[in-house]
């Protein structure tokens, strides 16, 4: 067997092995999706600041007489 034929057979063997393993990802490698990037306290604070500032802006606009 020549060197190029051996290399080709090795490459085909690796390809065939990968074909049979395709799609079988271990359970630990996938993310579950239950881990949030921010905590619930930080998320609540962010919502409080956004909603509070918008309400403050609406009240300030209403008391100053509308758009000017």
PDB file of N, CA, C, O and CB in Angstrom:
ATOM      1  N   UNK A   1       0.850  -1.175   0.000  1.00  0.00           N
ATOM      2  CA  UNK A   1       0.000   0.000   0.000  1.00  0.00           C
ATOM      3  C   UNK A   1       0.896   1.239   0.000  1.00  0.00           C
ATOM      4  O   UNK A   1       1.848   1.314   0.776  1.00  0.00           O
ATOM      5  CB  UNK A   1      -0.967  -0.003   1.227  1.00  0.00           C
ATOM      6  N   UNK A   2       0.607   2.174  -0.834  1.00  0.00           N
ATOM      7  CA  UNK A   2       1.416   3.383  -0.906  1.00  0.00           C
ATOM      8  C   UNK A   2       1.051   4.341   0.225  1.00  0.00           C
ATOM      9  O   UNK A   2       0.025   4.186   0.888  1.00  0.00           O
ATOM     10  CB  UNK A   2       1.236   4.070  -2.266  1.00  0.00           C
ATOM     11  N   UNK A   3       1.899   5.314   0.422  1.00  0.00           N
ATOM     12  CA  UNK A   3       1.687   6.271   1.516  1.00  0.00           C
ATOM     13  C   UNK A   3       0.423   7.084   1.300  1.00  0.00           C
ATOM     14  O   UNK A   3      -0.335   7.310   2.243  1.00  0.00           O
ATOM     15  CB  UNK A   3       2.889   7.209   1.649  1.00  0.00           C
ATOM     16  N   UNK A   4       0.183   7.524   0.076  1.00  0.00           N
ATOM     17  CA  UNK A   4      -1.010   8.327  -0.180  1.00  0.00           C
ATOM     18  C   UNK A   4      -2.278   7.505   0.019  1.00  0.00           C
ATOM     19  O   UNK A   4      -3.298   8.035   0.460  1.00  0.00           O
ATOM     20  CB  UNK A   4      -0.972   8.899  -1.600  1.00  0.00           C
ATOM     21  N   UNK A   5      -2.221   6.217  -0.303  1.00  0.00           N
ATOM     22  CA  UNK A   5      -3.398   5.364  -0.108  1.00  0.00           C
ATOM     23  C   UNK A   5      -3.667   5.154   1.383  1.00  0.00           C
ATOM     24  O   UNK A   5      -4.816   5.139   1.824  1.00  0.00           O
ATOM     25  CB  UNK A   5      -3.205   4.001  -0.814  1.00  0.00           C
ATOM     26  N   UNK A   6      -2.574   4.991   2.156  1.00  0.00           N
ATOM     27  CA  UNK A   6      -2.739   4.838   3.606  1.00  0.00           C
ATOM     28  C   UNK A   6      -3.339   6.092   4.226  1.00  0.00           C
ATOM     29  O   UNK A   6      -4.233   6.008   5.068  1.00  0.00           O
ATOM     30  CB  UNK A   6      -1.393   4.520   4.270  1.00  0.00           C
ATOM     31  N   UNK A   7      -2.848   7.252   3.811  1.00  0.00           N
ATOM     32  CA  UNK A   7      -3.388   8.511   4.323  1.00  0.00           C
ATOM     33  C   UNK A   7      -4.851   8.673   3.931  1.00  0.00           C
ATOM     34  O   UNK A   7      -5.670   9.122   4.733  1.00  0.00           O
ATOM     35  CB  UNK A   7      -2.569   9.698   3.802  1.00  0.00           C
ATOM     36  N   UNK A   8      -5.168   8.313   2.721  1.00  0.00           N
ATOM     37  CA  UNK A   8      -6.559   8.412   2.274  1.00  0.00           C
ATOM     38  C   UNK A   8      -7.454   7.479   3.075  1.00  0.00           C
ATOM     39  O   UNK A   8      -8.555   7.865   3.467  1.00  0.00           O
ATOM     40  CB  UNK A   8      -6.667   8.090   0.780  1.00  0.00           C
ATOM     41  N   UNK A   9      -6.993   6.247   3.325  1.00  0.00           N
ATOM     42  CA  UNK A   9      -7.790   5.301   4.117  1.00  0.00           C
ATOM     43  C   UNK A   9      -7.979   5.797   5.555  1.00  0.00           C
ATOM     44  O   UNK A   9      -9.048   5.630   6.142  1.00  0.00           O
ATOM     45  CB  UNK A   9      -7.119   3.914   4.123  1.00  0.00           C
ATOM     46  N   UNK A  10      -6.925   6.410   6.116  1.00  0.00           N
ATOM     47  CA  UNK A  10      -7.033   6.942   7.470  1.00  0.00           C
ATOM     48  C   UNK A  10      -8.049   8.083   7.511  1.00  0.00           C
ATOM     49  O   UNK A  10      -8.848   8.181   8.442  1.00  0.00           O
ATOM     50  CB  UNK A  10      -5.658   7.426   7.974  1.00  0.00           C
ATOM     51  N   UNK A  11      -8.008   8.933   6.505  1.00  0.00           N
ATOM     52  CA  UNK A  11      -8.944  10.054   6.444  1.00  0.00           C
ATOM     53  C   UNK A  11     -10.381   9.566   6.296  1.00  0.00           C
ATOM     54  O   UNK A  11     -11.292  10.093   6.935  1.00  0.00           O
ATOM     55  CB  UNK A  11      -8.585  10.984   5.285  1.00  0.00           C
ATOM     56  N   UNK A  12     -10.577   8.565   5.458  1.00  0.00           N
ATOM     57  CA  UNK A  12     -11.920   8.000   5.270  1.00  0.00           C
ATOM     58  C   UNK A  12     -12.395   7.342   6.559  1.00  0.00           C
ATOM     59  O   UNK A  12     -13.571   7.444   6.911  1.00  0.00           O
ATOM     60  CB  UNK A  12     -11.929   6.974   4.109  1.00  0.00           C
ATOM     61  N   UNK A  13     -11.494   6.672   7.260  1.00  0.00           N
ATOM     62  CA  UNK A  13     -11.861   6.040   8.530  1.00  0.00           C
ATOM     63  C   UNK A  13     -12.306   7.057   9.559  1.00  0.00           C
ATOM     64  O   UNK A  13     -13.296   6.840  10.258  1.00  0.00           O
ATOM     65  CB  UNK A  13     -10.697   5.240   9.077  1.00  0.00           C
ATOM     66  N   UNK A  14     -11.592   8.157   9.660  1.00  0.00           N
ATOM     67  CA  UNK A  14     -11.995   9.226  10.592  1.00  0.00           C
ATOM     68  C   UNK A  14     -13.347   9.808  10.200  1.00  0.00           C
ATOM     69  O   UNK A  14     -14.185  10.082  11.059  1.00  0.00           O
ATOM     70  CB  UNK A  14     -10.933  10.345  10.628  1.00  0.00           C
ATOM     71  N   UNK A  15     -13.554   9.994   8.904  1.00  0.00           N
ATOM     72  CA  UNK A  15     -14.810  10.539   8.425  1.00  0.00           C
ATOM     73  C   UNK A  15     -15.967   9.607   8.769  1.00  0.00           C
ATOM     74  O   UNK A  15     -17.018  10.057   9.226  1.00  0.00           O
ATOM     75  CB  UNK A  15     -14.748  10.778   6.917  1.00  0.00           C
ATOM     76  N   UNK A  16     -15.775   8.319   8.551  1.00  0.00           N
ATOM     77  CA  UNK A  16     -16.834   7.348   8.859  1.00  0.00           C
ATOM     78  C   UNK A  16     -17.128   7.312  10.361  1.00  0.00           C
ATOM     79  O   UNK A  16     -18.284   7.185  10.766  1.00  0.00           O
ATOM     80  CB  UNK A  16     -16.432   5.941   8.367  1.00  0.00           C
ATOM     81  N   UNK A  17     -16.093   7.424  11.176  1.00  0.00           N
ATOM     82  CA  UNK A  17     -16.307   7.415  12.620  1.00  0.00           C
ATOM     83  C   UNK A  17     -17.086   8.655  13.056  1.00  0.00           C
ATOM     84  O   UNK A  17     -17.947   8.570  13.931  1.00  0.00           O
ATOM     85  CB  UNK A  17     -14.961   7.341  13.364  1.00  0.00           C
ATOM     86  N   UNK A  18     -16.790   9.794  12.454  1.00  0.00           N
ATOM     87  CA  UNK A  18     -17.506  11.013  12.798  1.00  0.00           C
ATOM     88  C   UNK A  18     -18.953  10.963  12.344  1.00  0.00           C
ATOM     89  O   UNK A  18     -19.831  11.524  13.000  1.00  0.00           O
ATOM     90  CB  UNK A  18     -16.818  12.213  12.190  1.00  0.00           C
ATOM     91  N   UNK A  19     -19.210  10.299  11.231  1.00  0.00           N
ATOM     92  CA  UNK A  19     -20.593  10.179  10.749  1.00  0.00           C
ATOM     93  C   UNK A  19     -21.440   9.406  11.756  1.00  0.00           C
ATOM     94  O   UNK A  19     -22.586   9.774  12.016  1.00  0.00           O
ATOM     95  CB  UNK A  19     -20.632   9.478   9.367  1.00  0.00           C
ATOM     96  N   UNK A  20     -20.886   8.342  12.322  1.00  0.00           N
ATOM     97  CA  UNK A  20     -21.682   7.548  13.259  1.00  0.00           C
ATOM     98  C   UNK A  20     -21.876   8.263  14.592  1.00  0.00           C
ATOM     99  O   UNK A  20     -22.830   7.965  15.310  1.00  0.00           O
ATOM    100  CB  UNK A  20     -21.021   6.198  13.492  1.00  0.00           C
ATOM    101  N   UNK A  21     -20.990   9.204  14.943  1.00  0.00           N
ATOM    102  CA  UNK A  21     -21.121   9.922  16.210  1.00  0.00           C
ATOM    103  C   UNK A  21     -21.864  11.231  16.073  1.00  0.00           C
ATOM    104  O   UNK A  21     -22.074  11.910  17.078  1.00  0.00           O
ATOM    105  CB  UNK A  21     -19.771  10.181  16.793  1.00  0.00           C
ATOM    106  N   UNK A  22     -22.265  11.611  14.896  1.00  0.00           N
ATOM    107  CA  UNK A  22     -22.889  12.912  14.679  1.00  0.00           C
ATOM    108  C   UNK A  22     -24.208  13.014  15.441  1.00  0.00           C
ATOM    109  O   UNK A  22     -25.050  12.120  15.364  1.00  0.00           O
ATOM    110  CB  UNK A  22     -23.120  13.152  13.182  1.00  0.00           C
ATOM    111  N   UNK A  23     -24.376  14.098  16.166  1.00  0.00           N
ATOM    112  CA  UNK A  23     -25.620  14.346  16.887  1.00  0.00           C
ATOM    113  C   UNK A  23     -25.642  13.796  18.292  1.00  0.00           C
ATOM    114  O   UNK A  23     -26.560  14.112  19.048  1.00  0.00           O
ATOM    115  CB  UNK A  23     -26.749  13.775  16.137  1.00  0.00           C
ATOM    116  N   UNK A  24     -24.677  12.992  18.673  1.00  0.00           N
ATOM    117  CA  UNK A  24     -24.677  12.439  20.023  1.00  0.00           C
ATOM    118  C   UNK A  24     -23.786  13.293  20.912  1.00  0.00           C
ATOM    119  O   UNK A  24     -22.624  12.964  21.152  1.00  0.00           O
ATOM    120  CB  UNK A  24     -24.200  10.962  20.021  1.00  0.00           C
ATOM    121  N   UNK A  25     -24.348  14.394  21.398  1.00  0.00           N
ATOM    122  CA  UNK A  25     -23.628  15.326  22.263  1.00  0.00           C
ATOM    123  C   UNK A  25     -23.864  14.885  23.701  1.00  0.00           C
ATOM    124  O   UNK A  25     -24.999  14.575  24.063  1.00  0.00           O
ATOM    125  CB  UNK A  25     -24.095  16.816  22.034  1.00  0.00           C
ATOM    126  N   UNK A  26     -22.826  14.849  24.528  1.00  0.00           N
ATOM    127  CA  UNK A  26     -23.045  14.473  25.928  1.00  0.00           C
ATOM    128  C   UNK A  26     -23.981  15.449  26.634  1.00  0.00           C
ATOM    129  O   UNK A  26     -24.055  16.622  26.270  1.00  0.00           O
ATOM    130  CB  UNK A  26     -21.712  14.406  26.672  1.00  0.00           C
ATOM    131  N   UNK A  27     -24.677  14.967  27.622  1.00  0.00           N
ATOM    132  CA  UNK A  27     -25.689  15.765  28.323  1.00  0.00           C
ATOM    133  C   UNK A  27     -25.067  16.953  29.045  1.00  0.00           C
ATOM    134  O   UNK A  27     -25.718  17.988  29.189  1.00  0.00           O
ATOM    135  CB  UNK A  27     -26.451  14.897  29.320  1.00  0.00           C
ATOM    136  N   UNK A  28     -23.827  16.830  29.501  1.00  0.00           N
ATOM    137  CA  UNK A  28     -23.207  17.904  30.256  1.00  0.00           C
ATOM    138  C   UNK A  28     -22.725  19.034  29.363  1.00  0.00           C
ATOM    139  O   UNK A  28     -22.485  20.136  29.855  1.00  0.00           O
ATOM    140  CB  UNK A  28     -22.060  17.369  31.061  1.00  0.00           C
ATOM    141  N   UNK A  29     -22.577  18.800  28.084  1.00  0.00           N
ATOM    142  CA  UNK A  29     -22.072  19.832  27.185  1.00  0.00           C
ATOM    143  C   UNK A  29     -23.159  20.830  26.794  1.00  0.00           C
ATOM    144  O   UNK A  29     -22.845  21.941  26.367  1.00  0.00           O
ATOM    145  CB  UNK A  29     -21.485  19.194  25.939  1.00  0.00           C
ATOM    146  N   UNK A  30     -24.419  20.457  26.932  1.00  0.00           N
ATOM    147  CA  UNK A  30     -25.510  21.354  26.551  1.00  0.00           C
ATOM    148  C   UNK A  30     -25.930  22.190  27.746  1.00  0.00           C
ATOM    149  O   UNK A  30     -25.883  21.725  28.885  1.00  0.00           O
ATOM    150  CB  UNK A  30     -26.712  20.559  26.001  1.00  0.00           C
ATOM    151  N   UNK A  31     -26.342  23.428  27.483  1.00  0.00           N
ATOM    152  CA  UNK A  31     -26.806  24.305  28.551  1.00  0.00           C
ATOM    153  C   UNK A  31     -28.269  23.999  28.854  1.00  0.00           C
ATOM    154  O   UNK A  31     -29.051  23.678  27.960  1.00  0.00           O
ATOM    155  CB  UNK A  31     -26.624  25.798  28.164  1.00  0.00           C
ATOM    156  N   UNK A  32     -28.611  24.102  30.098  1.00  0.00           N
ATOM    157  CA  UNK A  32     -29.985  23.839  30.518  1.00  0.00           C
ATOM    158  C   UNK A  32     -30.879  25.051  30.351  1.00  0.00           C
ATOM    159  O   UNK A  32     -32.090  24.895  30.192  1.00  0.00           O
ATOM    160  CB  UNK A  32     -30.011  23.388  31.955  1.00  0.00           C
ATOM    161  N   UNK A  33     -30.329  26.247  30.380  1.00  0.00           N
ATOM    162  CA  UNK A  33     -31.136  27.441  30.198  1.00  0.00           C
ATOM    163  C   UNK A  33     -31.731  27.990  31.473  1.00  0.00           C
ATOM    164  O   UNK A  33     -32.464  28.977  31.417  1.00  0.00           O
ATOM    165  CB  UNK A  33     -32.218  27.160  29.248  1.00  0.00           C
ATOM    166  N   UNK A  34     -31.450  27.395  32.624  1.00  0.00           N
ATOM    167  CA  UNK A  34     -32.011  27.886  33.876  1.00  0.00           C
ATOM    168  C   UNK A  34     -31.080  28.856  34.586  1.00  0.00           C
ATOM    169  O   UNK A  34     -31.458  29.444  35.600  1.00  0.00           O
ATOM    170  CB  UNK A  34     -32.327  26.730  34.787  1.00  0.00           C
ATOM    171  N   UNK A  35     -29.883  29.030  34.074  1.00  0.00           N
ATOM    172  CA  UNK A  35     -28.923  29.930  34.695  1.00  0.00           C
ATOM    173  C   UNK A  35     -29.013  31.292  34.007  1.00  0.00           C
ATOM    174  O   UNK A  35     -28.681  31.421  32.829  1.00  0.00           O
ATOM    175  CB  UNK A  35     -27.475  29.351  34.611  1.00  0.00           C
ATOM    176  N   UNK A  36     -29.465  32.308  34.749  1.00  0.00           N
ATOM    177  CA  UNK A  36     -29.620  33.641  34.186  1.00  0.00           C
ATOM    178  C   UNK A  36     -28.288  34.387  34.247  1.00  0.00           C
ATOM    179  O   UNK A  36     -27.525  34.199  35.194  1.00  0.00           O
ATOM    180  CB  UNK A  36     -30.720  34.425  34.934  1.00  0.00           C
ATOM    181  N   UNK A  37     -27.997  35.224  33.263  1.00  0.00           N
ATOM    182  CA  UNK A  37     -26.745  35.977  33.318  1.00  0.00           C
ATOM    183  C   UNK A  37     -26.752  37.067  34.390  1.00  0.00           C
ATOM    184  O   UNK A  37     -25.688  37.475  34.856  1.00  0.00           O
ATOM    185  CB  UNK A  37     -26.465  36.597  31.971  1.00  0.00           C
ATOM    186  N   UNK A  38     -27.931  37.544  34.786  1.00  0.00           N
ATOM    187  CA  UNK A  38     -28.030  38.517  35.885  1.00  0.00           C
ATOM    188  C   UNK A  38     -28.951  37.939  36.944  1.00  0.00           C
ATOM    189  O   UNK A  38     -29.814  37.108  36.659  1.00  0.00           O
ATOM    190  CB  UNK A  38     -28.559  39.911  35.380  1.00  0.00           C
ATOM    191  N   UNK A  39     -28.750  38.396  38.167  1.00  0.00           N
ATOM    192  CA  UNK A  39     -29.573  37.910  39.270  1.00  0.00           C
ATOM    193  C   UNK A  39     -30.945  38.555  39.280  1.00  0.00           C
ATOM    194  O   UNK A  39     -31.159  39.569  38.615  1.00  0.00           O
ATOM    195  CB  UNK A  39     -28.881  38.162  40.588  1.00  0.00           C
ATOM    196  N   UNK A  40     -31.874  37.982  40.025  1.00  0.00           N
ATOM    197  CA  UNK A  40     -33.227  38.551  40.084  1.00  0.00           C
ATOM    198  C   UNK A  40     -33.264  39.920  40.754  1.00  0.00           C
ATOM    199  O   UNK A  40     -34.113  40.744  40.413  1.00  0.00           O
ATOM    200  CB  UNK A  40     -34.150  37.608  40.822  1.00  0.00           C
ATOM    201  N   UNK A  41     -32.364  40.179  41.699  1.00  0.00           N
ATOM    202  CA  UNK A  41     -32.330  41.492  42.354  1.00  0.00           C
ATOM    203  C   UNK A  41     -31.908  42.571  41.365  1.00  0.00           C
ATOM    204  O   UNK A  41     -32.508  43.645  41.328  1.00  0.00           O
ATOM    205  CB  UNK A  41     -31.370  41.474  43.562  1.00  0.00           C
ATOM    206  N   UNK A  42     -30.893  42.298  40.573  1.00  0.00           N
ATOM    207  CA  UNK A  42     -30.426  43.274  39.592  1.00  0.00           C
ATOM    208  C   UNK A  42     -31.481  43.499  38.511  1.00  0.00           C
ATOM    209  O   UNK A  42     -31.674  44.627  38.057  1.00  0.00           O
ATOM    210  CB  UNK A  42     -29.105  42.809  38.958  1.00  0.00           C
ATOM    211  N   UNK A  43     -32.153  42.449  38.105  1.00  0.00           N
ATOM    212  CA  UNK A  43     -33.213  42.579  37.109  1.00  0.00           C
ATOM    213  C   UNK A  43     -34.375  43.407  37.660  1.00  0.00           C
ATOM    214  O   UNK A  43     -34.914  44.260  36.955  1.00  0.00           O
ATOM    215  CB  UNK A  43     -33.710  41.191  36.668  1.00  0.00           C
ATOM    216  N   UNK A  44     -34.763  43.164  38.907  1.00  0.00           N
ATOM    217  CA  UNK A  44     -35.827  43.948  39.538  1.00  0.00           C
ATOM    218  C   UNK A  44     -35.448  45.408  39.680  1.00  0.00           C
ATOM    219  O   UNK A  44     -36.279  46.290  39.464  1.00  0.00           O
ATOM    220  CB  UNK A  44     -36.163  43.376  40.898  1.00  0.00           C
ATOM    221  N   UNK A  45     -34.198  45.674  40.042  1.00  0.00           N
ATOM    222  CA  UNK A  45     -33.733  47.058  40.155  1.00  0.00           C
ATOM    223  C   UNK A  45     -33.767  47.758  38.805  1.00  0.00           C
ATOM    224  O   UNK A  45     -34.167  48.919  38.718  1.00  0.00           O
ATOM    225  CB  UNK A  45     -32.315  47.102  40.731  1.00  0.00           C
ATOM    226  N   UNK A  46     -33.353  47.063  37.753  1.00  0.00           N
ATOM    227  CA  UNK A  46     -33.376  47.631  36.407  1.00  0.00           C
ATOM    228  C   UNK A  46     -34.803  47.959  35.972  1.00  0.00           C
ATOM    229  O   UNK A  46     -35.046  49.027  35.409  1.00  0.00           O
ATOM    230  CB  UNK A  46     -32.730  46.664  35.410  1.00  0.00           C
ATOM    231  N   UNK A  47     -35.742  47.060  36.223  1.00  0.00           N
ATOM    232  CA  UNK A  47     -37.145  47.312  35.868  1.00  0.00           C
ATOM    233  C   UNK A  47     -37.685  48.487  36.681  1.00  0.00           C
ATOM    234  O   UNK A  47     -38.402  49.332  36.145  1.00  0.00           O
ATOM    235  CB  UNK A  47     -38.012  46.042  36.109  1.00  0.00           C
ATOM    236  N   UNK A  48     -37.347  48.548  37.967  1.00  0.00           N
ATOM    237  CA  UNK A  48     -37.780  49.655  38.813  1.00  0.00           C
ATOM    238  C   UNK A  48     -37.263  50.992  38.287  1.00  0.00           C
ATOM    239  O   UNK A  48     -38.011  51.969  38.247  1.00  0.00           O
ATOM    240  CB  UNK A  48     -37.309  49.439  40.249  1.00  0.00           C
ATOM    241  N   UNK A  49     -36.008  51.048  37.889  1.00  0.00           N
ATOM    242  CA  UNK A  49     -35.432  52.298  37.397  1.00  0.00           C
ATOM    243  C   UNK A  49     -36.071  52.705  36.073  1.00  0.00           C
ATOM    244  O   UNK A  49     -36.381  53.880  35.872  1.00  0.00           O
ATOM    245  CB  UNK A  49     -33.912  52.162  37.232  1.00  0.00           C
ATOM    246  N   UNK A  50     -36.269  51.752  35.171  1.00  0.00           N
ATOM    247  CA  UNK A  50     -36.838  52.078  33.855  1.00  0.00           C
ATOM    248  C   UNK A  50     -38.283  52.540  33.988  1.00  0.00           C
ATOM    249  O   UNK A  50     -38.658  53.571  33.429  1.00  0.00           O
ATOM    250  CB  UNK A  50     -36.761  50.861  32.915  1.00  0.00           C
ATOM    251  N   UNK A  51     -39.093  51.789  34.722  1.00  0.00           N
ATOM    252  CA  UNK A  51     -40.510  52.154  34.866  1.00  0.00           C
ATOM    253  C   UNK A  51     -40.644  53.421  35.705  1.00  0.00           C
ATOM    254  O   UNK A  51     -41.464  54.287  35.397  1.00  0.00           O
ATOM    255  CB  UNK A  51     -41.314  50.995  35.513  1.00  0.00           C
ATOM    256  N   UNK A  52     -39.841  53.534  36.764  1.00  0.00           N
ATOM    257  CA  UNK A  52     -39.908  54.730  37.605  1.00  0.00           C
ATOM    258  C   UNK A  52     -39.517  55.988  36.859  1.00  0.00           C
ATOM    259  O   UNK A  52     -40.152  57.030  37.020  1.00  0.00           O
ATOM    260  CB  UNK A  52     -39.019  54.566  38.808  1.00  0.00           C
ATOM    261  N   UNK A  53     -38.477  55.903  36.043  1.00  0.00           N
ATOM    262  CA  UNK A  53     -38.060  57.092  35.302  1.00  0.00           C
ATOM    263  C   UNK A  53     -39.085  57.465  34.234  1.00  0.00           C
ATOM    264  O   UNK A  53     -39.303  58.648  33.975  1.00  0.00           O
ATOM    265  CB  UNK A  53     -36.691  56.864  34.657  1.00  0.00           C
ATOM    266  N   UNK A  54     -39.710  56.476  33.620  1.00  0.00           N
ATOM    267  CA  UNK A  54     -40.733  56.811  32.620  1.00  0.00           C
ATOM    268  C   UNK A  54     -41.959  57.436  33.284  1.00  0.00           C
ATOM    269  O   UNK A  54     -42.536  58.379  32.743  1.00  0.00           O
ATOM    270  CB  UNK A  54     -41.145  55.553  31.827  1.00  0.00           C
ATOM    271  N   UNK A  55     -42.365  56.925  34.446  1.00  0.00           N
ATOM    272  CA  UNK A  55     -43.492  57.537  35.177  1.00  0.00           C
ATOM    273  C   UNK A  55     -43.144  58.952  35.629  1.00  0.00           C
ATOM    274  O   UNK A  55     -43.973  59.858  35.536  1.00  0.00           O
ATOM    275  CB  UNK A  55     -43.879  56.674  36.401  1.00  0.00           C
ATOM    276  N   UNK A  56     -41.933  59.139  36.112  1.00  0.00           N
ATOM    277  CA  UNK A  56     -41.489  60.475  36.508  1.00  0.00           C
ATOM    278  C   UNK A  56     -41.517  61.436  35.325  1.00  0.00           C
ATOM    279  O   UNK A  56     -41.919  62.589  35.479  1.00  0.00           O
ATOM    280  CB  UNK A  56     -40.078  60.414  37.103  1.00  0.00           C
ATOM    281  N   UNK A  57     -41.104  60.987  34.170  1.00  0.00           N
ATOM    282  CA  UNK A  57     -41.108  61.832  32.966  1.00  0.00           C
ATOM    283  C   UNK A  57     -42.541  62.177  32.556  1.00  0.00           C
ATOM    284  O   UNK A  57     -42.817  63.309  32.161  1.00  0.00           O
ATOM    285  CB  UNK A  57     -40.375  61.121  31.799  1.00  0.00           C
ATOM    286  N   UNK A  58     -43.445  61.211  32.647  1.00  0.00           N
ATOM    287  CA  UNK A  58     -44.848  61.463  32.282  1.00  0.00           C
ATOM    288  C   UNK A  58     -45.470  62.472  33.237  1.00  0.00           C
ATOM    289  O   UNK A  58     -46.180  63.380  32.805  1.00  0.00           O
ATOM    290  CB  UNK A  58     -45.663  60.147  32.292  1.00  0.00           C
ATOM    291  N   UNK A  59     -45.210  62.320  34.527  1.00  0.00           N
ATOM    292  CA  UNK A  59     -45.766  63.244  35.512  1.00  0.00           C
ATOM    293  C   UNK A  59     -45.176  64.651  35.320  1.00  0.00           C
ATOM    294  O   UNK A  59     -45.901  65.643  35.401  1.00  0.00           O
ATOM    295  CB  UNK A  59     -45.490  62.733  36.947  1.00  0.00           C
ATOM    296  N   UNK A  60     -43.892  64.733  35.073  1.00  0.00           N
ATOM    297  CA  UNK A  60     -43.258  66.027  34.877  1.00  0.00           C
ATOM    298  C   UNK A  60     -43.782  66.710  33.622  1.00  0.00           C
ATOM    299  O   UNK A  60     -43.986  67.924  33.612  1.00  0.00           O
ATOM    300  CB  UNK A  60     -41.744  65.869  34.797  1.00  0.00           C
ATOM    301  N   UNK A  61     -44.003  65.931  32.556  1.00  0.00           N
ATOM    302  CA  UNK A  61     -44.537  66.501  31.329  1.00  0.00           C
ATOM    303  C   UNK A  61     -45.982  66.981  31.515  1.00  0.00           C
ATOM    304  O   UNK A  61     -46.372  68.024  30.990  1.00  0.00           O
ATOM    305  CB  UNK A  61     -44.463  65.475  30.199  1.00  0.00           C
ATOM    306  N   UNK A  62     -46.772  66.199  32.275  1.00  0.00           N
ATOM    307  CA  UNK A  62     -48.170  66.563  32.504  1.00  0.00           C
ATOM    308  C   UNK A  62     -48.277  67.826  33.373  1.00  0.00           C
ATOM    309  O   UNK A  62     -49.157  68.656  33.142  1.00  0.00           O
ATOM    310  CB  UNK A  62     -48.923  65.393  33.170  1.00  0.00           C
ATOM    311  N   UNK A  63     -47.422  67.975  34.337  1.00  0.00           N
ATOM    312  CA  UNK A  63     -47.512  69.144  35.215  1.00  0.00           C
ATOM    313  C   UNK A  63     -46.932  70.404  34.584  1.00  0.00           C
ATOM    314  O   UNK A  63     -47.280  71.515  34.982  1.00  0.00           O
ATOM    315  CB  UNK A  63     -46.803  68.863  36.518  1.00  0.00           C
ATOM    316  N   UNK A  64     -46.046  70.236  33.599  1.00  0.00           N
ATOM    317  CA  UNK A  64     -45.454  71.435  32.985  1.00  0.00           C
ATOM    318  C   UNK A  64     -46.295  71.961  31.821  1.00  0.00           C
ATOM    319  O   UNK A  64     -45.938  72.976  31.223  1.00  0.00           O
ATOM    320  CB  UNK A  64     -44.038  71.130  32.498  1.00  0.00           C
ATOM    321  N   UNK A  65     -47.356  71.322  31.499  1.00  0.00           N
ATOM    322  CA  UNK A  65     -48.256  71.849  30.453  1.00  0.00           C
ATOM    323  C   UNK A  65     -48.068  71.199  29.090  1.00  0.00           C
ATOM    324  O   UNK A  65     -48.421  71.805  28.079  1.00  0.00           O
ATOM    325  CB  UNK A  65     -48.054  73.329  30.312  1.00  0.00           C
ATOM    326  N   UNK A  66     -47.542  70.027  29.029  1.00  0.00           N
ATOM    327  CA  UNK A  66     -47.430  69.307  27.755  1.00  0.00           C
ATOM    328  C   UNK A  66     -46.095  69.517  27.068  1.00  0.00           C
ATOM    329  O   UNK A  66     -45.086  69.819  27.706  1.00  0.00           O
ATOM    330  CB  UNK A  66     -48.533  69.731  26.830  1.00  0.00           C
ATOM    331  N   UNK A  67     -46.109  69.352  25.769  1.00  0.00           N
ATOM    332  CA  UNK A  67     -44.867  69.476  24.977  1.00  0.00           C
ATOM    333  C   UNK A  67     -44.508  70.941  24.811  1.00  0.00           C
ATOM    334  O   UNK A  67     -45.345  71.751  24.411  1.00  0.00           O
ATOM    335  CB  UNK A  67     -45.021  68.800  23.582  1.00  0.00           C
ATOM    336  N   UNK A  68     -43.268  71.281  25.117  1.00  0.00           N
ATOM    337  CA  UNK A  68     -42.816  72.644  24.871  1.00  0.00           C
ATOM    338  C   UNK A  68     -41.340  72.704  24.613  1.00  0.00           C
ATOM    339  O   UNK A  68     -40.796  73.785  24.387  1.00  0.00           O
ATOM    340  CB  UNK A  68     -43.161  73.529  26.028  1.00  0.00           C
TER     341      UNK A  68
END
